[in-house]
């Protein structure tokens, strides 16, 4: 079985043709809270990012993949970032772009595939995610994939004038 292909979706590398899709996601203000963005991204900046997206995860310390349904339509993005090969860990982030594509299993399958990829191909010991305490959908998604809430960062993010807690979720690969 292919690591990056599931029953409902597959994960693929970024392509220059993804410019409009990535630009749209990065500039949705309602997503800025989960991505820690504070300003819009220009098409020029995203075009430069796409030009460099082919570079090795060991060099860039991050990898972004496009989540596509089996018909080939882009439905979201999944990221490996803060990649630390020495300590064999990395952070994960995921977004399903349109609310109409959520609750269809795309996120769960994508997260499962990226975890297998991290453990089998990158030889990671653990993956983790930082999730806002009030982001119940993301918390459920990661918990369904076996992630454990292992910590809380009090008053971690300032959002619309109020501080919010952020939770640390970890999935440790106990296969040695």
SEBAMAR-257044 format. One line per field, with one value per residue (C-alpha): residue number from 1; residue in three letters; chain; x, y, z. Coordinates in steps of 0.5 Angstrom, whole numbers, plus 500, padded with zeros to 3 digits. Layout:
<nodes>
nr: c(NUM_...)
rest: c(ALA_...)
kette: c(A_...)
xx: c(X_...)
yy: c(Y_...)
zz: c(Z_...)
</nodes>
This chain:
<nodes>
nr: c(1_2_3_4_5_6_7_8_9_10_11_12_13_14_15_16_17_18_19_20_21_22_23_24_25_26_27_28_29_30_31_32_33_34_35_36_37_38_39_40_41_42_43_44_45_46_47_48_49_50_51_52_53_54_55_56_57_58_59_60_61_62_63_64_65_66_67_68_69_70_71_72_73_74_75_76_77_78_79_80_81_82_83_84_85_86_87_88_89_90_91_92_93_94_95_96_97_98_99_100_101_102_103_104_105_106_107_108_109_110_111_112_113_114_115_116_117_118_119_120_121_122_123_124_125_126_127_128_129_130_131_132_133_134_135_136_137_138_139_140_141_142_143_144_145_146_147_148_149_150_151_152_153_154_155_156_157_158_159_160_161_162_163_164_165_166_167_168_169_170_171_172_173_174_175_176)
rest: c(UNK_UNK_UNK_UNK_UNK_UNK_UNK_UNK_UNK_UNK_UNK_UNK_UNK_UNK_UNK_UNK_UNK_UNK_UNK_UNK_UNK_UNK_UNK_UNK_UNK_UNK_UNK_UNK_UNK_UNK_UNK_UNK_UNK_UNK_UNK_UNK_UNK_UNK_UNK_UNK_UNK_UNK_UNK_UNK_UNK_UNK_UNK_UNK_UNK_UNK_UNK_UNK_UNK_UNK_UNK_UNK_UNK_UNK_UNK_UNK_UNK_UNK_UNK_UNK_UNK_UNK_UNK_UNK_UNK_UNK_UNK_UNK_UNK_UNK_UNK_UNK_UNK_UNK_UNK_UNK_UNK_UNK_UNK_UNK_UNK_UNK_UNK_UNK_UNK_UNK_UNK_UNK_UNK_UNK_UNK_UNK_UNK_UNK_UNK_UNK_UNK_UNK_UNK_UNK_UNK_UNK_UNK_UNK_UNK_UNK_UNK_UNK_UNK_UNK_UNK_UNK_UNK_UNK_UNK_UNK_UNK_UNK_UNK_UNK_UNK_UNK_UNK_UNK_UNK_UNK_UNK_UNK_UNK_UNK_UNK_UNK_UNK_UNK_UNK_UNK_UNK_UNK_UNK_UNK_UNK_UNK_UNK_UNK_UNK_UNK_UNK_UNK_UNK_UNK_UNK_UNK_UNK_UNK_UNK_UNK_UNK_UNK_UNK_UNK_UNK_UNK_UNK_UNK_UNK_UNK_UNK_UNK_UNK_UNK_UNK_UNK)
kette: c(A_A_A_A_A_A_A_A_A_A_A_A_A_A_A_A_A_A_A_A_A_A_A_A_A_A_A_A_A_A_A_A_A_A_A_A_A_A_A_A_A_A_A_A_A_A_A_A_A_A_A_A_A_A_A_A_A_A_A_A_A_A_A_A_A_A_A_A_A_A_A_A_A_A_A_A_A_A_A_A_A_A_A_A_A_A_A_A_A_A_A_A_A_A_A_A_A_A_A_A_A_A_A_A_A_A_A_A_A_A_A_A_A_A_A_A_A_A_A_A_A_A_A_A_A_A_A_A_A_A_A_A_A_A_A_A_A_A_A_A_A_A_A_A_A_A_A_A_A_A_A_A_A_A_A_A_A_A_A_A_A_A_A_A_A_A_A_A_A_A_A_A_A_A_A_A)
xx: c(500_502_504_501_494_488_481_478_484_492_497_502_507_506_506_506_499_497_498_491_489_495_494_486_488_493_489_483_483_478_484_489_488_490_496_499_499_497_498_496_501_502_501_509_511_507_510_517_515_512_519_522_517_521_527_529_525_532_534_528_526_519_514_507_503_496_491_487_480_481_478_484_481_485_481_487_494_498_504_510_514_519_522_528_532_536_531_527_520_516_510_504_499_492_487_481_480_472_467_463_469_470_467_468_474_479_482_483_485_490_493_494_497_502_504_505_510_513_514_516_520_523_524_521_520_514_510_506_501_499_492_488_484_477_479_474_474_482_482_477_481_488_485_482_488_491_494_495_494_500_500_497_500_497_495_499_496_493_487_482_484_484_489_487_491_494_494_500_498_503_503_509_512_513_516_523)
yy: c(500_507_511_518_515_513_511_518_522_522_527_530_535_543_545_552_551_551_558_560_555_556_564_563_559_563_570_567_571_566_561_566_564_557_559_564_569_576_579_577_574_576_572_574_571_565_564_564_559_554_555_553_547_542_543_537_536_535_542_546_543_543_540_542_537_538_534_532_528_522_526_530_536_540_540_542_542_538_541_538_543_544_538_536_530_529_529_525_529_534_538_537_542_541_545_543_549_549_548_543_539_538_532_527_524_527_530_524_520_525_525_518_518_523_520_513_517_521_514_510_514_520_515_520_518_523_528_533_539_545_546_552_550_552_549_542_540_539_536_531_530_529_525_520_519_517_523_525_532_532_539_546_553_558_565_563_566_573_573_579_582_576_571_563_557_552_545_540_534_528_522_517_512_506_501_501)
zz: c(500_498_504_502_499_503_501_501_499_497_499_494_493_492_485_482_480_487_488_488_493_498_497_498_505_507_506_510_516_520_519_522_529_528_523_528_521_523_516_509_504_497_491_490_496_495_488_491_497_492_488_494_496_493_497_502_509_512_509_510_517_514_509_506_502_499_501_495_494_489_484_484_487_493_499_504_507_512_514_518_521_527_524_529_526_532_537_532_532_528_529_525_522_518_515_511_507_506_511_506_506_513_517_511_514_510_516_519_514_512_519_519_513_515_522_518_513_519_523_517_512_517_522_528_535_536_532_536_535_539_539_541_547_544_537_539_532_532_539_537_530_534_539_534_531_538_540_548_551_555_557_557_555_560_556_550_545_544_540_539_546_550_552_550_553_548_549_547_543_542_539_541_536_541_536_537)
</nodes>
